[in-house]
Amino acid sequence: MEHVIFENGLGNIMSPERRNYRKFIRCSEGHCEIVCNEKTYNLTKNNCALLLTRFVQRITPSSDFQCEIIYIESGFMRQSEPNHPYVIQGVLSLCMNPVLDLLPDEQELCRLLFYNFRLRIEDKSHKFYDEILRTSARMLLLDLFDMHARTYKGETMSQSASDIMLRFIEMLQNREYRENREVAYYAKELGVVPKYLSEISNKTSGFSASYWINRFTSYDINQLLREKKMASAEIASLFHFTSTSYFNRYVKRYLGAYPNELRGQ
């Protein structure tokens, strides 16, 4: 797997091969509608977005839409992230609202960030190639989060609280929700009480810990149902539901339709 990929256009953005990448998009022409968490956001010229495709339902570009995309593999991204409590707050905030509306000077900085990052990606003869890519990824994050902080209204978290939230999200990214969907399980693994984990989650992201557990779970189930490679009973078993009827009720509650209805869409 390549750690970092630079592409023009949206051709591969929703492909399974890009599922484990964070997507940094800069719109250079036209506009694009992004439906994320059942809300519609508009990415316009010279602005940018950070996407985790597990939270994206649809992307609809205009006929003249053009963009640059930097794909950074999630594990490589975590190795590159600055050790600062704002990182997890920024990532979770952008999960919910992925578009950054930039000021004119920020737009120019963003253009230069993408241009320089592309040059680094293409220079594979560089003696310290992986290290220079990590440094470039770190710079990209730091600058984008600085731009994001201009409009972010959330409460600033301590480093310890941010670390707990980061580890919680990493557990979900590792699909531990397939076997465990109780807040108490994650709190125990993280060495805190459930109430504290819920407080951290609410302060960091504006959503409860149970919201994130069910958000990751319902996305995963939805993907499996739409791929149509497994029967509903097999998916229910994979996620350790006690019965198919319980699985059906869960899907209806969190996805708005029963499994057989989702398969038909």
C-alpha positions in Angstrom: 0.0 0.0 0.0 1.3 3.5 -0.9 1.3 5.7 2.1 0.6 8.9 0.2 -1.1 9.4 -3.2 -1.7 12.6 -5.2 -4.5 12.6 -7.8 -6.6 15.1 -9.9 -10.3 14.5 -9.9 -12.8 12.4 -7.8 -12.4 9.2 -9.8 -11.2 7.0 -6.9 -12.4 8.8 -3.9 -15.2 6.3 -3.0 -13.4 3.2 -4.1 -12.6 0.4 -1.6 -8.9 0.8 -2.3 -9.1 4.3 -0.9 -11.2 3.4 2.2 -8.4 3.5 4.7 -7.1 6.9 3.5 -7.8 10.4 4.7 -8.7 12.5 1.8 -7.6 16.1 1.6 -9.4 17.9 -1.3 -8.7 21.3 -2.8 -11.3 22.6 -5.3 -9.6 24.5 -8.1 -12.7 25.0 -10.3 -16.5 24.6 -10.1 -18.2 23.2 -6.9 -19.1 20.0 -5.4 -21.9 18.9 -3.0 -20.9 16.5 -0.2 -23.6 14.7 1.7 -22.0 13.8 5.1 -23.9 12.7 8.2 -27.2 13.3 6.4 -26.3 17.0 5.8 -25.2 18.7 2.5 -22.1 20.8 2.3 -20.8 22.7 -0.6 -17.1 22.7 -1.6 -16.4 25.7 -3.8 -13.4 27.0 -5.7 -10.2 27.5 -3.7 -11.6 25.9 -0.6 -10.8 22.5 0.8 -12.3 19.5 2.6 -11.0 16.7 4.8 -13.0 13.5 4.2 -13.2 10.2 6.1 -15.4 8.4 3.5 -17.0 6.2 6.2 -19.1 9.3 7.0 -19.9 10.4 3.4 -23.1 9.3 1.8 -22.7 11.0 -1.6 -20.5 13.3 -3.6 -22.0 15.3 -6.5 -19.6 17.5 -8.5 -20.7 20.2 -11.0 -19.9 19.7 -14.6 -16.9 22.0 -14.5 -15.6 20.7 -11.1 -11.8 20.2 -10.9 -9.9 19.3 -7.8 -6.6 18.0 -6.4 -6.7 15.2 -3.8 -4.0 14.1 -1.4 -4.7 10.6 0.0 -2.9 9.8 3.2 -3.1 6.2 4.6 -4.6 6.4 8.1 -1.8 4.6 9.9 0.8 6.8 8.2 -1.3 9.8 9.1 -1.4 8.9 12.7 2.4 8.6 12.7 2.6 12.1 11.3 0.1 13.9 13.5 1.5 16.5 15.9 1.2 15.8 19.6 -1.4 18.4 20.3 -4.8 18.1 21.9 -6.4 20.1 19.1 -5.7 17.3 16.6 -8.5 14.9 17.7 -10.9 17.9 18.1 -10.2 19.1 14.6 -10.5 15.6 13.1 -13.8 14.9 14.8 -15.2 18.4 14.0 -14.3 17.9 10.3 -15.9 14.5 10.3 -19.2 16.3 11.0 -18.6 19.3 8.8 -15.8 18.4 6.3 -15.6 21.7 4.3 -13.2 24.5 5.3 -14.3 27.9 3.9 -11.0 29.7 3.6 -10.1 33.4 3.6 -8.2 34.7 0.5 -4.7 34.5 2.2 -5.6 31.0 3.5 -6.7 29.9 0.0 -3.3 30.9 -1.4 -1.5 29.0 1.5 -3.6 26.0 0.8 -2.7 26.1 -2.9 1.0 26.2 -2.0 0.6 23.3 0.5 -0.9 21.1 -2.1 1.6 22.1 -4.8 4.6 21.5 -2.5 3.2 18.2 -1.2 2.7 16.9 -4.8 6.4 17.8 -5.5 7.4 15.8 -2.4 5.3 12.8 -3.4 6.8 12.8 -6.9 10.4 13.0 -5.7 10.9 9.3 -4.9 14.6 9.6 -5.3 14.8 11.7 -2.1 17.1 9.9 0.4 14.6 10.5 3.2 11.4 10.0 1.2 9.2 8.6 4.0 10.5 11.1 6.5 9.9 14.1 4.1 6.3 12.8 3.4 5.6 12.6 7.2 6.9 16.1 7.6 4.7 17.3 4.7 1.7 15.6 6.2 2.4 17.1 9.5 2.7 20.6 8.0 -0.5 20.1 6.0 -2.4 19.2 9.2 -1.0 22.0 11.3 -1.9 24.6 8.7 -5.4 23.3 8.0 -6.1 23.0 11.7 -4.9 26.5 12.3 -7.4 27.6 9.6 -10.1 25.5 11.2 -9.4 26.9 14.7 -10.4 30.4 13.4 -14.1 29.3 13.4 -14.1 26.3 15.8 -16.3 27.1 18.9 -15.7 23.9 20.9 -14.0 23.6 24.3 -10.3 23.2 24.4 -9.3 19.8 25.9 -6.3 18.7 28.0 -3.7 16.5 26.4 -4.7 13.5 28.5 -8.4 13.9 27.6 -7.5 14.2 23.9 -5.3 11.1 24.1 -8.2 9.1 25.6 -10.5 10.2 22.8 -7.9 9.4 20.2 -7.5 5.9 21.5 -11.3 5.5 21.7 -11.6 6.4 18.0 -8.7 4.1 17.1 -10.6 1.2 18.8 -13.6 2.0 16.6 -11.4 2.2 13.5 -10.2 -1.2 14.4 -13.8 -2.4 14.3 -14.0 -3.4 17.9 -17.7 -2.4 17.7 -18.4 -5.6 15.9 -18.1 -7.4 19.2 -18.6 -4.6 21.7 -21.1 -1.7 21.5 -21.3 -0.8 25.2 -19.7 2.4 26.4 -18.6 0.5 29.5 -16.4 -1.8 27.5 -14.4 1.1 25.9 -14.2 2.9 29.2 -12.7 -0.1 30.9 -10.2 -0.7 28.1 -9.2 3.0 28.4 -8.9 3.0 32.2 -11.7 5.4 32.9 -15.3 5.3 34.0 -18.1 5.4 31.4 -19.4 8.8 32.6 -15.9 10.3 32.1 -15.6 8.9 28.6 -19.0 10.3 27.7 -18.1 13.7 29.1 -14.8 13.7 27.0 -16.7 12.7 23.9 -19.3 15.4 24.3 -16.7 18.1 25.0 -14.4 17.0 22.2 -16.9 16.4 19.4 -20.3 17.5 20.6 -21.6 13.9 20.5 -21.7 11.2 23.0 -19.5 8.1 23.1 -22.5 5.9 22.2 -23.1 8.1 19.1 -19.7 7.3 17.8 -20.0 3.6 18.5 -23.3 3.4 16.6 -22.1 5.8 13.9 -19.2 3.5 13.1 -21.3 0.3 13.5 -24.2 1.5 11.2 -21.8 2.7 8.5 -20.0 -0.7 8.5 -23.4 -2.6 8.3 -24.6 -0.3 5.6 -21.5 -1.0 3.5 -21.9 -4.8 3.9 -25.6 -4.8 3.0 -25.0 -2.8 -0.1 -22.1 -5.0 -1.3 -24.6 -7.9 -1.1 -21.8 -10.5 -0.6 -23.2 -11.7 2.8 -26.7 -12.7 3.9 -28.3 -10.5 6.6 -28.1 -13.4 9.0 -24.3 -13.6 8.4 -23.9 -9.9 9.0 -25.9 -10.2 12.2 -23.6 -13.0 13.4 -20.5 -11.1 12.4 -21.6 -8.2 14.7 -22.6 -10.6 17.5 -26.3 -9.6 17.5 -28.3 -12.1 19.6 -31.0 -12.5 17.0 -31.8 -11.5 13.4 -34.9 -9.6 14.6 -32.7 -7.6 17.0 -30.3 -6.9 14.0 -33.3 -5.8 11.9 -34.5 -3.4 14.5 -31.0 -1.9 15.0 -30.6 -1.3 11.2 -34.1 0.3 11.1 -33.2 2.6 14.0 -29.8 3.8 12.8 -30.1 3.5 9.0 -33.8 4.4 8.6 -34.7 1.2 6.7 -34.7 -2.6 7.2 -31.9 -4.6 5.7 -33.9 -6.0 2.8 -34.9 -2.4 1.9 -31.2 -1.2 1.9 -30.2 -4.1 -0.3 -32.7 -3.0 -2.9 -31.5 0.6 -3.1 
